[in-house]
Each structure stands twice: as structure tokens, then as C-alpha cells.
Amino acid sequence: MDFEYTPEQEAFRVKVRAWLKDNFPPELAIDDPMDERIAPNREIFEKRRAWQRKLADAGWVGLSWPKEYGGGSANLMEQIIFDDEYFRARAPVLPGYSGVSLLGPTLMQWGTEEQKKKYLPRILPAADVWCQGYSEPGAGSDLAGLKTRAELKGDYFIINGQKVWTSGAQYADKMFLLARTDPDAPKHKGISYLIIDDMGSPGIEVRPLVTMSGHHHFNEVFFDNVQIPKENIVGPLNEGWKVAVTTLAFERGIAGGGGHSAQVRRLADLARRVEIGGRPAWDHEWVRQDLAQFLIECEAAKYTRLRSLTRRLRGLPPGPEGSTLKLVGSELGVRIARFASELLGPYAILGEPTPLVPDAPRWQSRLLSSRQYTIAGGTSEIQRNILGERQLGLPK
Ligand SMILES: Cc1cc2nc3c(=O)[nH]c(=O)nc-3n(C[C@H](O)[C@H](O)[C@H](O)COP(=O)(O)OP(=O)(O)OC[C@H]3O[C@@H](n4cnc5c(N)ncnc54)[C@H](O)[C@@H]3O)c2cc1C
């Protein structure tokens, strides 16, 4: 096995790094790619939107999208090299992430020609920012139990119901959602995949949900007789579950989070500066052992990601790696955050930089926010069920 970049890949990496160095506005830098995936306020959201536009104009957004849809037709390795360099530059998750990574690829597979023409070109430059309306108060892990109704009346669907945990709905222009179009069918049937063209439409109300870190990440979204044209359905009527599963596969493939090894290296650095029990934390065996264990797991995750990449490069269907990475990556994030709090003690709960720990707010944020990744995009228990049943052949 050869993990070195080819000369072409290395040249690509150098080009990406140089472009980011010249163009990324430092005011948008974040400490950690896991932080504030949704902008903390409208002003920063608009700056991030402008940043996505600039990236798109230079051809860096949708690198792996086909050329016919405005993408770069890059190979997977180039996309991976770009992502590594992007997060190394401390650039934030793109505001149009849901469109670029979830809806866009889903439309390419299921959308009509008109839908592709209408929606795809506006996704890459963040002319339209999308949110994902799947979860409901009684339907998360058991998503097919959703109750939001869409009744077909003449040329329109009329939507009534409620979504919850809708990330970024406060800024989104549009939503893709799942709604029940046949209440009498078995629960996985009778669901359709629909598009709302304007989040400002009459009958839509977005109410903020603020997390314990004080961040307004997601929302409740209420629908009261919201009318959408009947052509805003993606895929066949009542067969939206199949379309939804396509989107979920893309979501798991990218979930779980990277950036852990950079966190571990930073904690190793801090361990030499802070003291525990009157001596440098680094002198304690358990500190060094925990750090070593985390790095080992980061490496294992890296090779699992590469295995999954190899499958995709060979044109094989996705293996279990998506669920493995989602499970291991998000749980590792929680353990690293807990370790940070043991290492840094009171510094890990400060929201302000200090001379000894200038990045204290980052560790506070990790402590309060890392758990969310074990829930978003399918909980750890659900990933274990998937791996147990489909991979290990265990009974339900
Ligand atoms: C940061 C974040 C962002 C999100 N963004 C969005 C978004 O943009 N759009 C959207 O639609 N949703 C979003 N979600 C919602 C997310 O998809 C759901 O929270 C998730 O699917 C879990 O559903 P739930 O919250 O209803 O929990 P439940 O499904 O009620 O689960 C509660 C507990 O029971 C366990 N459990 C449930 N079923 C089983 C089972 N069969 N076996 C074993 N254990 C089980 C779960 O693991 C969990 O611990 C987001 C969530 C988070 C945390």
C-alpha cells in the first residue's frame, strides 16, 4: 500500500494551499471545524455566503460534482486533498453545505431535468441555501413514523405539521422535506420527498432552539396550510423513502467529523503547559497514555476512511465504513472533550481566552457540543444496530 501522494496530487495540494492562503479572509477563521457549523448571527452568515460564492467562482465548490452541473469533475482524491487543506486553513463549514453535499447529489439521481436545471446551478455559489426537514417531535430514529401531511389538491400540495432540529432554518432560502402523502399506506410507503421554494412562504413559522452552549444552531419549523406546486416533488409520489435514503447515505458518508488528530496534538501541547497536582500534566502517565490512545484511534479512523475511499475508487457500493466512521468518530469526539476537561480543569469551562490557555473557548465549546454529533444524522445506537444487523448478521 502506498499512502504517498502522486506528483500530480502533490501539485494539486500545493495549488489549493496557495489559493486558500491568498483568498481566505482571516476574520472568518474558526478554531475547530466542528464549531459553529451554522453561523452565530446573520452578519457572519452573509460573510460566509460571500466566501462560498468566491470559492465557487474559483471552481472549488462541488469539486466532485459532474461538470455538466457546474462541478469540477475532480476525482475523489482531489476532493479529499481539498477538504484536508480547507480545514487546515481553519475555514468554516460552508453555509450551503446541505445543498452541496445532500440535496445536490440526491437531485442528480432522482430529480427531473427541470428540477436539475432550476436548482443545481444555484447551490454551488450559495445563491440558495437549503435546510433539511426530516426529523419531527415523534420521528427521529424512527423517521418513517413522521406525521407532517402533504395533501395533493389540484395542482398543489398543502402541507401541515411540524419539523424539529432543523439546522440553519433561520437562514435557509429553501427546504427539502419528507411528508406523508398517503396516511393509509404502511409507514415506509406513503411518504413523499418535497421541495419548499421559499422559506418565507405564508404559513411557515421558524422558531429558534438554542443549545446549552448558547448557540442558535437549529429550529422548530411549523407548517400551517403551506402551498407548494405539485411539480416540487422529487421522485415518485409516495416513494419518497427511497429518495430520503439516498440523502441519508450521503449524510453518513461525511458525518462523524474529522479534525480529531489536530485536537489531540493541541492537547498534547497544552499538557506540557498546564499543571495537575502541582506538576506538569505531561508528567502523569495517564495523560500520556490517553493522548497516545486517542492518536491511535485517529489513525485507525483515517485508514477506515481510506478503505472506504478505495471502495468508491473501485466503483464498489458503499460498505459499512460510513456507519463505522460515524459511530467511532463522534464517540471519539466526546471522549476527547471529556479528557480536555480533566486536563484543563477550570480552563475548559471558560468562554474567554486566558494567557495560559488562549483557546479556552474552544474547549468549552467541545465540552458542550461534542455530544451532538453522536445524535445528528443517526444516533450511535442506530449505527450499532445497523452494524450489528447488516454487518455482523446479529438478530434484530
Ligand atoms: C446537531 C444536530 C443537528 C440536526 N440537524 C437536523 C436537520 O437539519 N434536519 C433534521 O431533520 N434533523 C436534524 N437533527 C435531528 C437528528 O436527525 C435526530 O435528533 C436523530 O435522528 C435522533 O432522533 P431523536 O432526536 O428524535 O431521538 P429518538 O429517536 O427519540 O431517540 C432517543 C434515544 O433512543 C435511542 N433509540 C431510538 N431508537 C432506537 C433503537 N431502535 N435501538 C436502540 N436505541 C434507540 C436513540 O439512540 C436515542 O438515544 C439534528 C440533530 C442534531 C443533534
The ligand as an SDF file (V2000), in Angstrom:
LIG
                    3D

 53 58  0  0  0  0  0  0  0  0999 V2000
  -26.7240   18.9560   15.8710 C   0  0  0  0  0  0  0  0  0  0  0  0
  -27.9380   18.3280   15.2570 C   0  0  0  0  0  0  0  0  0  0  0  0
  -28.3710   18.7620   14.0330 C   0  0  0  0  0  0  0  0  0  0  0  0
  -29.5050   18.1970   13.4580 C   0  0  0  0  0  0  0  0  0  0  0  0
  -29.9440   18.6930   12.2640 N   0  0  0  0  0  0  0  0  0  0  0  0
  -31.0610   18.1910   11.7050 C   0  0  0  0  0  0  0  0  0  0  0  0
  -31.5710   18.7410   10.4950 C   0  0  0  0  0  0  0  0  0  0  0  0
  -31.0180   19.7030    9.9410 O   0  0  0  0  0  0  0  0  0  0  0  0
  -32.7010   18.2180    9.9720 N   0  0  0  0  0  0  0  0  0  0  0  0
  -33.3470   17.1690   10.5640 C   0  0  0  0  0  0  0  0  0  0  0  0
  -34.3540   16.7240   10.0220 O   0  0  0  0  0  0  0  0  0  0  0  0
  -32.9090   16.6340   11.7240 N   0  0  0  0  0  0  0  0  0  0  0  0
  -31.7840   17.1250   12.3130 C   0  0  0  0  0  0  0  0  0  0  0  0
  -31.3340   16.6120   13.5090 N   0  0  0  0  0  0  0  0  0  0  0  0
  -32.1200   15.5790   14.1750 C   0  0  0  0  0  0  0  0  0  0  0  0
  -31.4870   14.1970   14.2290 C   0  0  0  0  0  0  0  0  0  0  0  0
  -31.5430   13.5710   12.9700 O   0  0  0  0  0  0  0  0  0  0  0  0
  -32.2610   13.4080   15.2990 C   0  0  0  0  0  0  0  0  0  0  0  0
  -32.0440   14.0440   16.5350 O   0  0  0  0  0  0  0  0  0  0  0  0
  -31.7850   11.9760   15.3980 C   0  0  0  0  0  0  0  0  0  0  0  0
  -32.1370   11.2490   14.2500 O   0  0  0  0  0  0  0  0  0  0  0  0
  -32.3680   11.2690   16.6320 C   0  0  0  0  0  0  0  0  0  0  0  0
  -33.7490   11.4050   16.6860 O   0  0  0  0  0  0  0  0  0  0  0  0
  -34.4820   11.9350   18.0130 P   0  0  0  0  0  0  0  0  0  0  0  0
  -33.7930   13.1820   18.4510 O   0  0  0  0  0  0  0  0  0  0  0  0
  -35.9460   12.0010   17.7150 O   0  0  0  0  0  0  0  0  0  0  0  0
  -34.2180   10.8400   19.1400 O   0  0  0  0  0  0  0  0  0  0  0  0
  -35.0060    9.4650   19.3270 P   0  0  0  0  0  0  0  0  0  0  0  0
  -35.1250    8.7850   18.0160 O   0  0  0  0  0  0  0  0  0  0  0  0
  -36.2560    9.7370   20.0920 O   0  0  0  0  0  0  0  0  0  0  0  0
  -34.0020    8.6480   20.2240 O   0  0  0  0  0  0  0  0  0  0  0  0
  -33.9220    8.8060   21.6440 C   0  0  0  0  0  0  0  0  0  0  0  0
  -32.9290    7.8000   22.1800 C   0  0  0  0  0  0  0  0  0  0  0  0
  -33.4010    6.4570   21.9330 O   0  0  0  0  0  0  0  0  0  0  0  0
  -32.4280    5.7020   21.2180 C   0  0  0  0  0  0  0  0  0  0  0  0
  -33.0910    4.8150   20.2530 N   0  0  0  0  0  0  0  0  0  0  0  0
  -34.1060    5.1330   19.4070 C   0  0  0  0  0  0  0  0  0  0  0  0
  -34.4420    4.0730   18.6510 N   0  0  0  0  0  0  0  0  0  0  0  0
  -33.6040    3.0600   18.9990 C   0  0  0  0  0  0  0  0  0  0  0  0
  -33.4600    1.7060   18.5690 C   0  0  0  0  0  0  0  0  0  0  0  0
  -34.2120    1.1820   17.5900 N   0  0  0  0  0  0  0  0  0  0  0  0
  -32.4800    0.9600   19.1440 N   0  0  0  0  0  0  0  0  0  0  0  0
  -31.6940    1.4660   20.1290 C   0  0  0  0  0  0  0  0  0  0  0  0
  -31.8040    2.7460   20.5980 N   0  0  0  0  0  0  0  0  0  0  0  0
  -32.7340    3.5330   20.0320 C   0  0  0  0  0  0  0  0  0  0  0  0
  -31.6150    6.7540   20.4620 C   0  0  0  0  0  0  0  0  0  0  0  0
  -30.3310    6.2730   20.1260 O   0  0  0  0  0  0  0  0  0  0  0  0
  -31.5630    7.8850   21.4920 C   0  0  0  0  0  0  0  0  0  0  0  0
  -30.5540    7.6490   22.4420 O   0  0  0  0  0  0  0  0  0  0  0  0
  -30.2000   17.1510   14.1190 C   0  0  0  0  0  0  0  0  0  0  0  0
  -29.7580   16.6970   15.3650 C   0  0  0  0  0  0  0  0  0  0  0  0
  -28.6380   17.2800   15.9470 C   0  0  0  0  0  0  0  0  0  0  0  0
  -28.1880   16.7930   17.2980 C   0  0  0  0  0  0  0  0  0  0  0  0
  1  2  1  0
  2  3  1  0
  2 52  2  0
  3  4  2  0
  4  5  1  0
  4 50  1  0
  5  6  2  0
  6  7  1  0
  6 13  1  0
  7  8  2  0
  7  9  1  0
  9 10  1  0
 10 11  2  0
 10 12  1  0
 12 13  2  0
 13 14  1  0
 14 15  1  0
 14 50  1  0
 15 16  1  0
 16 17  1  0
 16 18  1  0
 18 19  1  0
 18 20  1  0
 20 21  1  0
 20 22  1  0
 22 23  1  0
 23 24  1  0
 24 25  2  0
 24 26  1  0
 24 27  1  0
 27 28  1  0
 28 29  2  0
 28 30  1  0
 28 31  1  0
 31 32  1  0
 32 33  1  0
 33 34  1  0
 33 48  1  0
 34 35  1  0
 35 36  1  0
 35 46  1  0
 36 37  1  0
 36 45  1  0
 37 38  2  0
 38 39  1  0
 39 40  1  0
 39 45  2  0
 40 41  1  0
 40 42  2  0
 42 43  1  0
 43 44  2  0
 44 45  1  0
 46 47  1  0
 46 48  1  0
 48 49  1  0
 50 51  2  0
 51 52  1  0
 52 53  1  0
M  END
$$$$
